Amino acid sequence: MANELLALAVLLWALGAILALAGRWLGFVRAVLGLGALCGVAAALVALPGGSPVTTLPLAMAGEHFRFAVSAEGLWLMGFGLVPAALACFVATPAREGRAQWLFGVALSLLGALGVFGMQNAAGLLIAWETMSLGGAVMLLGERLSLGHGKKVLFMLGLLEVGAVGLLVAFLALIVGSDSLDFAGFATAADGLPGWVQMVVGLLFLAGFGAKLGLLPFYEWFPGAYGSGSGASGAILSGVVLNAAYLALSHSLVDWVPAGGALSYAIGIVVVCAGVTSAILAVLYAFQQDDWRSLLSFSTAENAAIAVTSLGASLMFRSSNLPALAGLAWTVALLHLAGHALAKGSLFLAADGVHEVTGRYDIRHALMVSRGSLAFSVGAMFAAMSLAAMPPQAGFVSEWFTFQTVFQGFHLPGMGGRLVLALAGAGLALTAAVAFATFVKVFGIGILGAGNHVRGRVGTATAMSTGLLGGCVLALAVGMPLWLGALGPSVEARFATDAARQMHEGLLLVPLTSSFAFISPTLLVIVMPLLALIPTGLLLLSARRHPMRATTVWYGGMRPDVARTATTALTFSNALRTFYSFIYRPTVETQRETTGAEYFVTRLEFSHDVAPLFGPYLFSPMLRAVNRLATRLRALQSGRLDFYLALIGGLLVIILALTLV
């Protein structure tokens, strides 16, 4: 049944792509793409806790037919990633132009993501990977929602192709050893490689798949690319596309690189360090953004890095013969990405709601809480709470599990590994603190801000989609004891342990044992409203004796102006910008225009920014080197026929020489 539903999803997405290319019936195309995504969700629900059956496709390369099967963890990530994708398809981009191109890009992205989830050989995975990247680029280019969007998307594609080249080299090393494109022989082939080659292959997989996950230095394409598109595009890129990239990275490091030994342990340490460092830098830059899309994009990189950190911890535990802890860390990453896909999808669609009302994506006071329905405000609040790791939301559960996992680093045999996980815990604590402040800023200013700049309202489809995804975030947290059962067989098959089942005792969530720590979002949802009755009752009683009197704040004798005196996104984050100025290297520019005497200012322009960390020192020198090389090779395009004939003659001589040898 699961394969039939996935086949139906493919047909619907292919039909949507064809109709979008024709530019016809775009409303119908949106519905078709959304229904295809819902078919994928249904396939995950039907097949879990098992995987989908293996299917041989009528496609072949190098004499081998492509095989397709989605593992249980793939169905988990795909199902949760497709929920916001389906709603994004139904709501669609707010861009007035290029909707057909956007829908075609969505179809390509979804088809590519499904291929990454299910292809069982290297050639099929690379084709699906490139299709997914191309779909994202087409999607963003079609919207034209920012200046210079073409350059930003090209920068994204450039970095993704760097990662794709790394993947190609890693796959070639394993294909030569196994004499096959199929993943089934990769682990055996890797065992036969020298140790340093295995290490290089693991690092190439980390860089290749990490380019789409936003690991350093690749996260620098996130704000530009996400900021050139809509919230609907962001919901797809940060949901199903991100989950597909993580699944590929997990399979490469857990299944294809040899398990156990010092080499796997060393790769785990590198993965943990890369994940924690990426999370810290990404969340620091997220806090400084004043655009919904850019801020949420950095947050996406941060949350992907947290999942990668858990994956690295899993490799370290497995190499140390601690299968239960390895299964715990591996499962925690899946829980984290499931909650992240729902919460981030909700806030990205909320950003589109802000655009509907204000015409911009700026985080500013617009009294959004009264511009949309109750579902819009509550859904955005639940999503922001989850991404800020506030109880009882899903983000709180997964980050709590992440901390409990790294805290158990004392089980590792060596001091080096223990120290790495201890420092990782400290780095994740910093990340959590800044993430909390970031989403207080987003919700407090962007949703609750009491400005009065506009008088529009959020569309019904956007408001209901935001609310539905926010409700799903809470449902994931409350039902976590039940949801964990869907991952049990997959963890047991991979790590020979029932770690997923040991992560809960009844309604309590525990890190394998309740003697170490425990929480219960299910009970919190019941207890917290009951406890709230006590302060609510005291407040009502005191209001009778001591009634509250509201008055305006003193404003220098002038009439108060809430819009002018309110806290802005810049003032909220300026203290941290000053404290971490060695990282941000902030820039502030003020330009004045005067008429006559310099005292009479007619126009004042203020701009501020933070400098990218890797751009000036890594990407810019590489760009200059490529430009210099292109200048020197320009002679090859001289247009002279005799020169081209000479080149062809030289090639023929080389070919003949090689044949004779």
N, C-alpha and C positions, 0 to 999 in steps of 0.2 A: 504493500500500500504506500509506503514512504517513497519508493522509487517512482510510482505512478504520479504522486503529487509533485515530486521534483520535476518530472518530465513535463507535467502540465505547466509548472512555473516557467520552465525554459521556453515552452511554446508561447506562453503569454508574453514573456519578455521579448522574444524574437518578433512576435507580431507587433508589439508596441514599438520596437526599433524600426521596423519597416514602415509603419504608418507615420512615425515621427519624421523619418526621412522624406516621406511624401508631403509632409506638412498638412495632413488632413485629419479631421476629427480628433483634435488634441484633447478635448474633454474625455472622449472615449479612451484615448491612449493613457491618460492619467489613471482611469479606473482599471484598465487592463494591467498596467504595471503594478498598481496597488494590490489587485487580486492575485497576481503572481507572487508577490511578497507574502501575502497571507497563505498561499499554498505552501510556501517554504516553511512558514511557522507551523502549519498543520502537519507537515511531514516530520518536523522535529518532535511535535507532541505525540505523534503516532509511533515513531520508532524508538524514542527514549524509553528505558535506559540502555537499549542496544543501539547499534549503528544501522545504517541502511545496507541492504544486500549489495554485494559486488556485481556490477554490470559491465560487460564488455561492449564498448562502443564501436560502431562501424567506421572507425578511424584508426589509421596505423602510421607508424614512422619507424624507419630502420627495421622493418619486418616485425614490429611488435604492435599489437593492438592496444589502444588506450583502455584502461580500466577505470571505473568510477565507483567510489563508495565513500560515504561520509561517516566518519567515526562518531562515537557517542559524544565526545567532547566537541567535535565539529558541529554536530546537530545542536548542542547546547549554545555555542557561540553564535551559530547561524540563526537559530530561532529568536534569541533575544536581540540580535542585531537587525533582523528583518521587521520587527514590530515598529520601531520608529521609521524605518525605510518605507513601510506600507503607508503610514500616516503622512509622511513627507510627499509621497506620490499623490495621494488624494488631495492634499492641500496645495502642492506645487509651489514653484518659485513665484515671488512677488514681482519679478522683473516683467516689464511690459513687452519687451522684445526678446526674441531668441528662445521662446518657450519650446518650439519644436526641437531645436538643437539641444536644449536642456534635457528634454525627455529622452532623446536619443542617447545622450551621455549617461542618464540614469540607467537605461536598459543595458548599455555596455558594462557599466559598473556592476550591476547585479549579476549579469551573466558571468563576468570575470570572477567575481567573488565566489559564486557557486562552484566554478571550476577550481579555484584555490582550495575550497573546502573539501572537494571530492576527488580531484585527479590523483591517480596513483602512480604516475611516472613523471620524470623530470621534464620531458618535452611538453606534456600537457599542462603541468603546473606553470612553466615559464610562459606559455601562450596565454593562459588564464591571467597570470600576473600582469602581463603587458596589456591585456584587454581591460583589466580593472584600472590600471593607471591611465590608459587612453580615455576610458569612459569618464573618469574624474576630471581630466583636462577639458574634454568636450563640454561637460556639464558646467564647469566654471566659466569657460570662454563664452558660452551661450548667454550668460546672464548680464554681463557688462555692467556690474553694479559698482565699480570703482574705477578710478583713473589708473592707467598703466596696468590693467588686469592681464594683458597679454604677456608682459615681461614677467609678472609674478608667477603666472602659470608655467611659463617657460623655465623659470628658475626651479619650480617644483619638479617638472619633468626631467630637467638636467640632473638633479640630485637623485631622483628615483632611478634614472638610467645608470648612474654610477653604482647604485646598489644592485641593479639588474646584472651588470657586468660581473660584480663580485659573486652573485648567485651562479652565473654561467660557469665561472671558473671552478667554484666549489662542486657543482654538479659534474663537470667534466672529470674532476679528480676521482669522484666516486664511480662514475660510469665506466671509466677505464679499468678500475679495480674489479667491478662486478660484471663487466661485459654485457650490461643491460641497462635500459632506461628505467626499469621498474624499481620502486622504492624498496621492495622486499629484499633485494640483495645489497642494499647500501650499508647496513650495519656490518655485514661480513666483509664487504670491500674495505670499509674504514679500518677494520681490525688489521688488515694486511698492509696498511700504509705506515710509513715511518711516523714516529711520534710528533715531530715538528710539522709534518704535513697534516696530520689530524688536527693539530692546534690551529693551523692556518685555515683549514676548512671550516672549523667551528667559528672562528672569528669572521670569516667571509659570510657565513650564514647570519651571524649577528648583525653585521653591517648591512647586508643586502636586505633582509627583512626589516631590520631596524630603521631603514630609510623611510619606510611608510609608517612605522610606529612613532617616529619622532625622537629616536634616541640621538644624543649629541653626536656630531654637530648638525644632524639633519633636521632638527626641530625648527631651524630658522626659515624653512620654507612654509611652515604652518601659518603664521599670521598673515603673510601676503596672499597665499592661495585661498585660505578660508575667508579672508577679508575681502576677496574679490567676488565672492559668491553670496548666496542667500543662506538663511538658516536651514532651509530644506536640504540644500546641498551638504551643509555641515552635519545634519542629522544622519545622512547616508555615509559620509566619509568617516565620521567618528563612531559609527555603529557597526554595520555589517562589514565595511571595508577594513576598518581597524581590526575587528575580530578575526577576519580572514588572515590578515598579516600576522597576527599573534599566533594563530593556530599553526601556520607554516613554520614560524620560528620555533614553537614548542616541539613540533614533530622533528625538525631538523636536529635540535640539540638533545632531545630525549630519546628519539628512536633511531636516528641515523648515525650519530656520533657514538663511539663505543661507550658502554655503560661501565662505571666503576673505574678505579685506578686514579693515579695522581693527575693524569691528563684531564679527565673529566672534572676532577676537583678544581684544577686550575682554571678551566673554562668557566666553571660555576662562579669562581671568585671574580673573574673579569666581567661576567654578566651582572653580578650583583653591584659591582662598582660602577659599571656603565649605567645601570638602572637608577641607582640612588643619585648619582651626579646629575643625570638627565632630569630626574624628578625635581631636584632642588632648583636647578637653573630654570626649568620650564615654569614652575610655579612662581618664582621670583619675577619673571618677566610677565606672567599672567596678571599679577597684582597691579602692574603699572599700566595696563591697557585701559583705554577709555572707549573702545569699540567692542560691542557685544561679541562679534564674530572672532576678532583677534584674541580677546581674553579667553573665550571658550576653546579656541584652537590650542592655545598654550596649555590650558587645563587638560585637553585631550592627550597631549604629549606627556603631561605629568602622570595621568592615570595609567597610560600605557607603560610608562617607566616603572610604576609601582608593580604592575603585573609582571614585568620582566624581572624585577628584583625578586619576586617570589619564585619565578622560574629558576633563577640562578641559585637561590637557596635550596630548591628541590634537587638540583644537580649536585650540590655540595653534600646534602644529606644522603643521597643515593650512593655517591662515591664512598661515603663513610659507613656503608652498610646499615643505614637507618631508614628502612623502607617506609615505616609509618610516618615519620616526619617528612620524608620526600613526597609521599602521597598527600599529606596535609598541605604542604607549600604549593604543590601543583594544582590542587583543588581550589585553594584560596585565590589563585590568579584567575581561574575561570569564574568564580563568584564575583570577583571585583569587576571584570569586564562585562558581565551580564548586567550588574547594577549600573555601571557607567554608561552603557549603551542607552538604557532607558532614561536615565537622568539627563544625560547630555542631549539626547533627542528632544526632551521636553523643553530645555532651556534654549536650544537652537530655534525651535518653533516659536517659543516666546519672543526671541529676538525678531523673528518675522512679524510677530504681533506689534512690537515696538515700531518696526518699519512701517507697518500699515497705518499707525496712528501719527507718527512724527515725520515719516518720509526719510528717516535716517536710522543708523544703527548705533548712535552715540549713547553711552551710559550717562544719562542726565535725568533731572527731575521732570517728569511728565505726568505724574499721578496715574500711572498705569493701572493701579489697583482699582480705579474707578472707570477705566476705559475698556475693561473687559469684564467677562462674567466671573462669577465666583469660582468656576472650574479653572479658568485661566490663572487666577491669583493663587489658588490652593495648589494646583499642579506645579506652577513655577516654584512655590515655596517648598514643596516636598522634594523637588529636584535639587534646589539649592541646598537644602538641608543634607541631602545624600552626598553631594559633592563636597560639602563642608564636613562630612563625617559626623553628623549630629544624629543622636538616637531619636527614634528607633529605625531610621531609614537604612536602605541596603548598603550605602556607602559606609555607614558606621560599622555595620557587621563585617564587611570585607576588610576594612582597614584595621579593625580590632583583631581579626584573624591574622592579618599580615604582621602586626606587632607581636602577637602571641607566637607566631612562627619564628621570627628572627630572635625573640627572647630565648628560644630554646637552642640557641647556638652553643650553649655550654655542653651539649651532648657531643659536639664534634671532637675528634681526637687531638687535633693540633691547636696550638695557641693562635696561629695565623688565621685559621678559619673562624675561631671564636671572636677574635678581634674584628675581623671583617664584618661579621653579622652584628656585633655590638655597635660598631660605627654606623652600619646601615640603619639600625634602629634609631640612632641619634639623628641621622639625616632624614629619615622618614618622619620623625617627630617635628623637625623644622618644617618639612614639607606640609604636614598636616596643619600646623599652626598658621602658616601663610595662606594655605588653601581656605581655612576657616575665614580669615580676614577677607580673602578675595571674594567669597560668595556672600559675605555680609555686605560688601560693597555693591555687588551685582544686584542683590535683591533689595537692599536698603535704599540705594540711590535709584537703580533702574526700574524698580517696580513700586516701591513705597514712596519714592521722592515726590514731594508735594508741590512741584512746579505747575504752572498753568500755561504751557507753551502752545498747546493744541486742544482741539475739541473733538477729534475723531474717536472711533471705537474699534476695538479688535474684532476681526471677522469671526463669525461663529465657528467655522471649520478650524481655524487656527486655535481659538480658545478651547474648544472641546478636545482637540488633539493634544494640546499642552496639558490639560487636566487629566486626560486618560493616561498619558505616559507617566505623569506624576503619581497617579494612583497605582500604576503598575510597579513603580519603585517601592511604594509601601507594601504592596502585596508580596513582592519578592522577599522583603525583609521578614514580614510576619509569617510567611509560609516557608521560611528557610529550612526548618526541620523536615518538611515534606520534599522540598526541592532537592535536598542533598541526596535523596535516594536515586535521583536520575543519574548521578555521577558515580555511584557506588561500583557497579560492575566494571566501568572503564578504569577506575583507579586500581581495582583489584587485579585486572588483567595486566596492567602495565607495571605495577609495583609489588604485586603479590601481597597486598594488605587491604584490609577493609577500612582504610583511613576515613573515607567519606562517611561511613556509617558510625564511626567513632567520634565524629564531629558534632554529634548531638546526643543528649540523653533526655528522651521525652521532648519537652518544649525548651530545654536548655541547650544552648550552643556552647560547645567546649572544644578546646584544642587537644583532642584525643582523650583527655581525662578532666573530670570536673575538679580534681584536687589541685590543678594548676590555675584555672580561671574559668569563669562562665558568665554568659549573658543570656537574655531571653527577650528578643524584640516582640515575640508573640505575647508574652505576659506584660511587657511594657505598654503595649497598645491598650491593654485593659486597665493596668494600674495607674498609668499617668493621668488619664481623665478623672479617675477617682480621687487621686491625690490633689488634683487641681481644684476639687470641690472645697478643700479646706481654705486656701487663700482667697478663693472666690467668695466664700461665705463671710470670711473676716472683712473683706473689702465692702461687701454689701452692708454689714453691720456698722462698720465705721462710717460709711457714707451717710447714714442717718444722723449720727451724732456730730460728725465733722464733715459737712458737705464741701465738695471741691469747688473752687472758684477759678475759672480760667480767665487769663488776662494776657494782653500782648506783651512781647518782650520789648524793653527799652531800645530804641533805635536812633539815639542821638537827637531826639526831638522831632525826627522826620517820620513819615508814614512807613510802616514796615513793608518790605517787599520780599516775600518768601523766596521767590525765584532768584533774587540777587544775593541774598544772605545765606542760602542753603549751602551745605557741604557739597562740593563737587567731587568728581572722580579723582581729580588731581590732588586736591587738598587732603582727601582721605588717604591717599597712598604716598604722600610726599615725605612723611617721616621715615618710612622704610627706604624710600629712594635715597634719602640723605645718608642713612645709616649704611646702606650697601652701595654707596656711590662708587666704590672701587670695582664693583661688578657692572653697575648700570652705566657709569660714565655719562650722566645726564647732560643734556644740552637745553638751554633756554634762550630764546631769541625774542626781542621786542623791537618792533619797527614803528616809528612815529611819522605821521605826515602832518605838516603845519602849513598855515597860510600866513605869509608875512612874518611876524615875529615868532620866534621858536616857542613862546609861551602859549600860543593858541593852537592846541592840537586838534586837528579835524578827524584824524583816523589813527587808531592804535591797534596793531596786530601783534598778538602774543602766540608763540608756538613753543612746544616743548617735546622732547623725545628722549628715549634711552638708546644708547648705542648697542648694536648687536655684538655679541661676544666673538663669534667666529668669522663673521663677514669680512672685517678689515684685515685679519691675519691669516685666513685660510682661503676663503672663496675669492677675494679680490686678487691676491697673487696668482692663483690658478687661472683666473680669467685673463689676467695680463699675459701670462705665459701662453695661453691658447691663442690670444690675439697676435702675439709675436710670431708664433709658429704659422698661423694662417697667413700672415703678411709674407713670410718667406716662401710659402708654398703657392702663393698667388701666381707665380710664374707658370705653374702647370695649367693655368686657365688663360694662356696667352692668346688662344684662338688661331695659332699658326698651324696649318695643315702638315707642313714638313716636320714640325716638332712632334705632333701626335703620331705620325707614321714612324718616326724614329723610336718612340716609346714602344709601339706595337712590335717593331722589328726586334728591339732588345728583349721584349718578353718572349718572342718566338725562339730566339737564340737560347734563352735560359731554359725554356721548356724542352727544347731538343737536347740540351746538355744534360738535364736531369733524366731524360728518357734513356740516353746512351749510358749514363752511369748506372 
